[in-house]
Amino acid sequence: LPDTQDNLDGWMIALVDSPADAQEAGYTAVGGKSSEWLIIDSNGRDRFGHKGETVIPGAGTSWQHLHRLSARDKEERQHGTAHSTPDNAHHSAVAKGDDEDELPWQVIFIGDEKMVERLRRGQRHYEHTIRQALGGGTCE
């Protein structure tokens, strides 16, 4: 399924199908459905999950924190070449200290590539204006 990547920081949101061998691999999709919504960080780690089989995911506490290893982390562990430390050393899906304020509290559907590009241009213009103002330049 298509995903949308935020060009500003590398995080993305995606509706993904559960692996075919999920039970054998010890993988449980959020909500126990055949798909799940994931917010994936710039290192490829699943950070937040929401049950799948929906057109648009919910918001707030319908999401949960995830602490899964990325594919790269798993491969490095298998080969004994791990260079990074995941959020927790175990494969647990629940960690201590998760903060509800970090959950996605507003999720909207934009639905049109032109609108996404308009929003990105607007954000770039906003950031440019801020940089100009901080640097003493004009904001035009």
C-alpha positions as CSV (number, residue, x, y, z in Angstrom):
1,L,0.0,0.0,0.0
2,P,1.3,3.5,-0.7
3,D,2.8,5.5,2.1
4,T,3.4,9.2,2.7
5,Q,6.9,10.4,3.8
6,D,7.4,13.7,5.5
7,N,10.3,15.3,3.6
8,L,11.2,17.5,6.6
9,D,12.4,14.8,9.0
10,G,12.2,11.4,7.4
11,W,9.3,10.0,9.5
12,M,6.5,8.4,7.6
13,I,3.0,7.0,8.2
14,A,2.0,3.8,6.4
15,L,-0.8,1.3,6.2
16,V,1.0,-2.0,6.1
17,D,-0.1,-5.6,5.7
18,S,0.9,-8.0,8.5
19,P,3.6,-10.4,7.5
20,A,2.3,-13.7,6.0
21,D,4.2,-15.7,8.6
22,A,3.4,-13.3,11.5
23,Q,2.5,-15.9,14.1
24,E,5.5,-18.0,13.3
25,A,7.7,-15.0,13.6
26,G,6.1,-13.9,16.9
27,Y,4.7,-10.8,15.3
28,T,1.4,-9.3,16.4
29,A,-0.2,-6.5,14.3
30,V,-1.6,-3.7,16.4
31,G,-5.3,-4.5,16.9
32,G,-4.9,-8.1,15.7
33,K,-6.0,-7.2,12.1
34,S,-4.5,-8.2,8.8
35,S,-3.0,-4.7,8.5
36,E,-1.9,-1.9,10.8
37,W,-1.1,1.8,10.6
38,L,2.4,2.6,11.6
39,I,4.4,5.7,12.2
40,I,8.0,4.9,11.4
41,D,10.9,7.0,12.4
42,S,13.9,8.1,10.2
43,N,15.8,5.0,11.4
44,G,13.1,2.6,10.2
45,R,11.8,1.8,13.6
46,D,8.0,1.4,14.2
47,R,7.3,4.1,16.8
48,F,3.5,4.2,17.0
49,G,0.8,1.7,15.8
50,H,-2.9,1.7,15.2
51,K,-5.2,-1.1,14.2
52,G,-5.5,-1.5,10.4
53,E,-8.4,-2.2,8.1
54,T,-9.4,1.5,8.2
55,V,-9.3,4.2,5.6
56,I,-8.1,6.8,8.1
57,P,-6.6,5.9,11.5
58,G,-8.0,7.4,14.6
59,A,-6.2,9.7,17.0
60,G,-5.0,10.0,20.6
61,T,-5.1,6.8,22.6
62,S,-6.3,4.7,19.7
63,W,-2.6,4.7,18.9
64,Q,0.0,3.0,21.0
65,H,3.7,3.3,21.4
66,L,5.8,0.5,19.7
67,H,9.3,-0.6,20.5
68,R,10.1,-2.9,17.6
69,L,13.5,-3.4,16.1
70,S,14.0,-2.1,12.6
71,A,14.8,-4.6,9.9
72,R,18.4,-3.3,9.9
73,D,18.6,-3.7,13.7
74,K,17.4,-7.3,13.5
75,E,19.9,-8.1,10.7
76,E,22.8,-6.5,12.7
77,R,21.8,-8.5,15.8
78,Q,21.7,-11.8,13.8
79,H,25.2,-11.0,12.5
80,G,26.5,-9.6,15.7
81,T,27.3,-6.3,14.2
82,A,24.8,-4.1,16.1
83,H,25.9,-0.4,16.2
84,S,22.9,1.2,17.7
85,T,20.8,0.5,20.8
86,P,17.1,0.2,20.4
87,D,14.7,2.0,22.9
88,N,14.7,-1.1,25.0
89,A,16.9,-4.2,24.8
90,H,14.0,-6.6,24.7
91,H,11.5,-7.4,21.9
92,S,8.7,-6.2,24.1
93,A,5.9,-4.1,22.6
94,V,5.3,-2.2,25.8
95,A,7.9,0.0,27.5
96,K,7.9,1.9,30.7
97,G,7.5,5.6,30.6
98,D,5.5,6.0,27.4
99,D,4.0,9.5,27.3
100,E,0.4,9.9,25.9
101,D,1.3,13.4,24.8
102,E,3.6,11.8,22.1
103,L,0.7,10.0,20.5
104,P,-0.8,11.4,17.2
105,W,-3.6,13.5,18.5
106,Q,-4.8,14.7,15.1
107,V,-4.7,12.6,11.9
108,I,-6.2,14.0,8.8
109,F,-6.7,12.7,5.2
110,I,-5.4,15.1,2.6
111,G,-6.1,12.8,-0.4
112,D,-4.6,14.8,-3.2
113,E,-0.9,15.0,-4.3
114,K,-1.4,18.7,-5.3
115,M,-2.7,19.6,-1.9
116,V,0.3,17.8,-0.2
117,E,2.7,19.7,-2.4
118,R,0.9,23.0,-1.5
119,L,1.2,22.2,2.2
120,R,4.9,21.4,1.7
121,R,5.5,24.6,-0.2
122,G,3.7,26.6,2.5
123,Q,5.9,25.0,5.2
124,R,9.1,25.7,3.3
125,H,8.0,29.3,2.9
126,Y,7.2,29.6,6.6
127,E,10.6,28.2,7.5
128,H,12.3,30.5,5.0
129,T,10.5,33.5,6.6
130,I,11.6,32.4,10.1
131,R,15.2,32.0,8.9
132,Q,15.2,35.5,7.3
133,A,13.7,37.1,10.3
134,L,16.2,35.5,12.7
135,G,19.1,36.4,10.3
136,G,18.1,40.0,10.1
137,G,17.0,39.7,6.4
138,T,13.7,40.8,4.9
139,C,10.7,38.5,5.1
140,E,9.4,39.1,1.6
